[in-house]
């Protein structure tokens, strides 16, 4: 028996996700985006406003920081976040570049925590963002240590959409890339997720040798060549991941 989906809940989240993507929108824009009668969209918006999750200013709706509160509580309850956070800050202190912690959830790479760098101030995505697994260094880490059958199933389900002209969109090429990641122990992003950005990521293994997360460092390609970037950031990244794994194993 299939799951019973509540249409009203789907509509509310469609509105919320549209608002988050657009940052702000009018009633007519939201009605067109979610393909729902305007009176229904209006009722959902007014309810969300009453609950404090949406604000209305001069006919324009925008999400509030109530969502940050919810996400903050979820993240704060994760031991991994507390263990990894100071190590990511240390990476940034050593390299001047932003570091990011990600986990895999529902077949996406989810950015849990990012630091701000001195040279490249922001990572490629905001905390809480979901990205395709094959389009960036963090996601490719998760694919590299997954069963080949699961990787092929994900490709069947989602395809290999491109973010840039450098994104890997060929299944055989992706498998060759994943084999290389397993051999060298880290994944590279060569402007595959975002133009002018390069990155390197390493897996975090649990005591039972499962990949539970990944950490990346990104930099602008305008600041450093690929070889120079890897030379400067790989060792600080490796040291941080080693310490995180030890702390997790000892329950720190």
ABEGO torsion letter per residue (X at the ends): XBBBBBAAAAAAAAAAAAAAAAGBBBAAAAAAAAGBBAAAAAAAAAAAAAAGABBBBGGBBBBBAAAAAAAAAAAAABAAAAAAAAAAAAAAAAAGBBBBBBBBBGGBBBBABBBBBAABABBABBBGBBBBAAABAAAAAAAAABBAAAAAAAAAAAEBBBABAABBABAAAAAAAAAAAAAAGBBBBBGAABBGBBBBBBBBBBAAGBBABBBBBBBBAAABBAAAAAAAAAAAAAAAAAAAAAAAAAGX
